Amino acid sequence: MPTTPSAAAGAYTSIANIADNMRNEAGRVADGADKTSFGDVVDAVLSNVAESGAATESKAIDMANGKTDVVDLVTAVAETELAVETLVTVRDRVISAYQEILNMPI
């Protein structure tokens, strides 16, 4: 099944929109515009990763059955990759902050 330039451009646009939405959400939480706790942010990131993984699995099954396009599968994989990278970044920052707190003089 050949991939057309317009389909590829649509996939890249979709990925860019997802990244922008995640950046806007992070900025909104950082600005304090929404009084959410850190636990709520972590819960939202974890649910986003789980939803992305489930969507990717569904697209992979549909691809195996010939019900979806390659571009849809690639987009779903990219969304999941972005969600996992976000989760890993948050984890790394939390560990770094915890280590800094441990190293503070009392």
C-alpha positions as a Markdown table, in Angstrom:
| # | Residue | x | y | z |
|---|---|---|---|---|
| 1 | Met | 0.0 | 0.0 | 0.0 |
| 2 | Pro | 1.8 | 3.2 | -1.1 |
| 3 | Thr | 2.0 | 6.2 | 1.1 |
| 4 | Thr | 1.1 | 9.5 | -0.5 |
| 5 | Pro | 2.8 | 12.8 | 0.4 |
| 6 | Ser | -0.5 | 14.2 | 1.7 |
| 7 | Ala | -1.0 | 11.2 | 4.0 |
| 8 | Ala | 2.5 | 11.6 | 5.4 |
| 9 | Ala | 2.0 | 15.3 | 5.9 |
| 10 | Gly | -1.3 | 14.6 | 7.7 |
| 11 | Ala | 0.6 | 12.2 | 10.0 |
| 12 | Tyr | 3.3 | 14.7 | 10.8 |
| 13 | Thr | 0.6 | 17.4 | 11.5 |
| 14 | Ser | -1.2 | 15.0 | 13.8 |
| 15 | Ile | 2.0 | 14.3 | 15.7 |
| 16 | Ala | 2.8 | 18.1 | 15.9 |
| 17 | Asn | -0.6 | 18.8 | 17.3 |
| 18 | Ile | -0.2 | 16.1 | 20.0 |
| 19 | Ala | 3.1 | 17.6 | 21.0 |
| 20 | Asp | 1.6 | 21.1 | 21.2 |
| 21 | Asn | -1.3 | 19.9 | 23.3 |
| 22 | Met | 1.2 | 18.3 | 25.8 |
| 23 | Arg | 3.3 | 21.5 | 25.9 |
| 24 | Asn | 0.2 | 23.6 | 26.5 |
| 25 | Glu | -1.0 | 21.4 | 29.3 |
| 26 | Ala | 2.4 | 21.4 | 30.9 |
| 27 | Gly | 2.6 | 25.2 | 30.7 |
| 28 | Arg | -0.9 | 25.6 | 32.1 |
| 29 | Val | 0.0 | 23.5 | 35.1 |
| 30 | Ala | 3.4 | 25.2 | 35.5 |
| 31 | Asp | 1.7 | 28.7 | 35.5 |
| 32 | Gly | -0.6 | 27.7 | 38.3 |
| 33 | Ala | -3.7 | 28.5 | 36.2 |
| 34 | Asp | -5.2 | 25.2 | 37.3 |
| 35 | Lys | -4.8 | 24.2 | 40.9 |
| 36 | Thr | -3.9 | 20.6 | 40.3 |
| 37 | Ser | -1.7 | 18.5 | 42.5 |
| 38 | Phe | 1.5 | 16.8 | 41.3 |
| 39 | Gly | -0.3 | 13.5 | 41.8 |
| 40 | Asp | -3.0 | 14.6 | 39.4 |
| 41 | Val | -0.4 | 15.4 | 36.8 |
| 42 | Val | 1.3 | 12.0 | 37.2 |
| 43 | Asp | -2.0 | 10.3 | 37.0 |
| 44 | Ala | -2.9 | 12.1 | 33.8 |
| 45 | Val | 0.5 | 11.2 | 32.2 |
| 46 | Leu | 0.1 | 7.6 | 33.2 |
| 47 | Ser | -3.4 | 7.3 | 31.8 |
| 48 | Asn | -2.2 | 9.0 | 28.6 |
| 49 | Val | 0.6 | 6.4 | 28.2 |
| 50 | Ala | -1.9 | 3.6 | 28.8 |
| 51 | Glu | -4.4 | 5.0 | 26.4 |
| 52 | Ser | -1.7 | 5.5 | 23.7 |
| 53 | Gly | -0.5 | 2.0 | 24.2 |
| 54 | Ala | -4.0 | 0.6 | 23.8 |
| 55 | Ala | -4.7 | 2.6 | 20.7 |
| 56 | Thr | -1.4 | 1.5 | 19.2 |
| 57 | Glu | -2.2 | -2.2 | 19.9 |
| 58 | Ser | -5.6 | -1.7 | 18.3 |
| 59 | Lys | -4.1 | -0.1 | 15.2 |
| 60 | Ala | -1.5 | -3.0 | 14.9 |
| 61 | Ile | -4.3 | -5.6 | 15.1 |
| 62 | Asp | -6.3 | -3.6 | 12.5 |
| 63 | Met | -3.2 | -3.4 | 10.3 |
| 64 | Ala | -2.7 | -7.2 | 10.5 |
| 65 | Asn | -6.3 | -7.7 | 9.5 |
| 66 | Gly | -6.0 | -5.2 | 6.6 |
| 67 | Lys | -8.5 | -2.7 | 8.1 |
| 68 | Thr | -6.2 | 0.3 | 8.5 |
| 69 | Asp | -3.5 | 2.2 | 6.7 |
| 70 | Val | 0.2 | 2.1 | 7.5 |
| 71 | Val | 0.2 | 5.9 | 8.2 |
| 72 | Asp | -2.4 | 5.4 | 10.9 |
| 73 | Leu | -0.2 | 2.7 | 12.6 |
| 74 | Val | 2.9 | 4.9 | 12.3 |
| 75 | Thr | 1.0 | 7.8 | 13.8 |
| 76 | Ala | -0.2 | 5.7 | 16.7 |
| 77 | Val | 3.3 | 4.4 | 17.4 |
| 78 | Ala | 4.6 | 8.0 | 17.3 |
| 79 | Glu | 1.9 | 9.1 | 19.8 |
| 80 | Thr | 2.9 | 6.3 | 22.1 |
| 81 | Glu | 6.5 | 7.0 | 21.8 |
| 82 | Leu | 5.9 | 10.7 | 22.7 |
| 83 | Ala | 3.8 | 9.7 | 25.7 |
| 84 | Val | 6.5 | 7.3 | 27.0 |
| 85 | Glu | 9.2 | 9.9 | 26.5 |
| 86 | Thr | 7.1 | 12.4 | 28.5 |
| 87 | Leu | 6.7 | 9.8 | 31.2 |
| 88 | Val | 10.4 | 9.1 | 31.4 |
| 89 | Thr | 11.3 | 12.8 | 31.5 |
| 90 | Val | 8.9 | 13.3 | 34.4 |
| 91 | Arg | 10.4 | 10.3 | 36.2 |
| 92 | Asp | 13.9 | 11.6 | 35.7 |
| 93 | Arg | 13.0 | 15.1 | 36.9 |
| 94 | Val | 11.3 | 13.7 | 40.1 |
| 95 | Ile | 14.4 | 11.5 | 40.9 |
| 96 | Ser | 16.7 | 14.5 | 40.3 |
| 97 | Ala | 14.6 | 16.7 | 42.6 |
| 98 | Tyr | 14.5 | 14.0 | 45.3 |
| 99 | Gln | 18.3 | 13.6 | 45.1 |
| 100 | Glu | 18.8 | 17.4 | 45.4 |
| 101 | Ile | 16.5 | 17.4 | 48.5 |
| 102 | Leu | 18.6 | 14.6 | 50.0 |
| 103 | Asn | 21.8 | 16.5 | 49.4 |
| 104 | Met | 20.5 | 19.7 | 51.1 |
| 105 | Pro | 22.2 | 20.6 | 54.4 |
| 106 | Ile | 20.0 | 20.5 | 57.4 |
